[in-house]
Amino acid sequence: MNTKKKTIDTHTDNDKSEIRMKTQSLSVFYNNEQALFDVSLDIYNNRVTALIGPSGCGKSTFMRCLNRMNDYVEGCRITGKVRLDGFNIYKDNVDTILLRQKVGMVFQKPNPFPKSIFENVAYGPKIHKLTSNKDELEALVVKSLKRVGLWEEVADRLSSPGTSLSGGQQQRLCIARAIATEPEVILMDEPCSALDPIATARIEELIAELEQRYTIVIITHSMQQAERVSDQTAFFHMGKIIESGNTEKIFNDPDNQKTKDYIGGKFG
């Protein structure tokens, strides 16, 4: 039997009308309980797509499908397709390590590794062998820290633990760690929920900057944040997408009454 893992062919042009990821009739089951029902969604290149909806509606389950994190959940079964640049990531023998290099993730709570600031960012490039020598690795770490606006704050203490940073700095460190592996898509699961308003504003500014280089999918319970940072919005309810499309239209002129009621605060 051929056990060679397949590569994932992608491209990196910056056409914002281009679909970078696509889900087709995606359904997810946890043992006998169905969590997602035939979800189809287009995620566009170099845009921010916000996933909104009440707790337990399937947003996190959907996001974990985009880099196969649900593979770690016992009893989880997935049907349908998830495509990255046209390639179905659920084909047999897909290299999930390579997939998660291309589809990085930032979690709700900042989770720096118990390592130095430098090693937090250098970890991914080392694992994926993205650099060939120490100088290249150092340059990549510096570039990643600069992209998240953290370099000037930590340049003189790269050997300090990542956990010594403030909450907002830790989250930017985690984003630097994610982009150091040169991904194409960044998944953000409520990245500001544990942060104060000042740190939240800095992360939102960072998302706007990163959008120029990366495709971003963000889960947020803040309607104001979704409206501020995203270009596209998908409203989830009870495991289904009720409505998706341009953020301005979703928030100002939704087609579905449930969408209007949720955004208006009538349930949540």
Number of C-alpha atoms within 10 A of each C-alpha: 3 5 7 9 12 14 14 18 9 13 10 12 10 13 11 13 11 15 19 23 20 20 21 15 14 20 23 23 16 15 10 9 10 16 19 25 18 17 19 17 19 19 25 21 26 25 27 28 27 28 26 27 27 16 13 13 20 24 28 17 18 23 20 17 20 26 26 20 14 20 14 9 10 9 12 16 15 17 15 16 22 25 19 25 18 14 16 17 23 19 12 10 13 16 16 20 13 17 18 20 23 21 25 23 28 22 17 17 17 23 15 22 16 11 15 18 27 23 19 22 30 23 19 18 21 14 12 12 12 16 16 10 9 9 10 12 21 15 12 21 25 20 16 24 27 15 18 24 18 17 18 9 13 17 14 9 13 16 13 15 17 25 18 12 17 13 18 22 23 20 27 26 28 27 30 25 29 27 31 26 26 18 19 22 30 25 24 22 21 18 25 27 16 15 19 11 12 10 18 18 15 16 22 18 13 17 21 16 13 20 18 15 17 22 25 27 24 25 25 22 17 15 16 11 16 22 17 13 20 23 17 23 26 25 22 24 22 17 21 21 22 17 18 24 17 14 22 15 13 21 18 11 11 19 13 12 11 16 23 16 13 17 21 12 10 9 10 14
